[in-house]
Amino acid sequence: MADKPQSGTIFGVPYNFERPSLGRMLSSYWQPGKGMLVKKPFGIGYTLNLASWRSWLVLVVVAALYWQERQGREEAVAEDEGPVEVVVED
């Protein structure tokens, strides 16, 4: 039986199933001079390059949206005063 490759691309999407090491994990998330997205150290696809300011902007926007969603949910729970009477006329 032929050995299957541990890393490569399929349909243009990178994959890597080699056993990850701490050094490879750290170096893959911090790549100065590269773009916002870099190949994942383990798995399929891309991940954020934390050396890019654009990645930090994405993380801030995601955190702000998550915070806003949580605030809206808490306000909705606070406004819920109980059952509502609905009248339907024929």
Summary of the structure (lengths in Angstrom):
residues: 90
radius of gyration: 23.0
end to end distance: 74.0
largest distance: 74.0
contacts: 166
relative contact order: 0.11
helix: 39%
strand: 18%
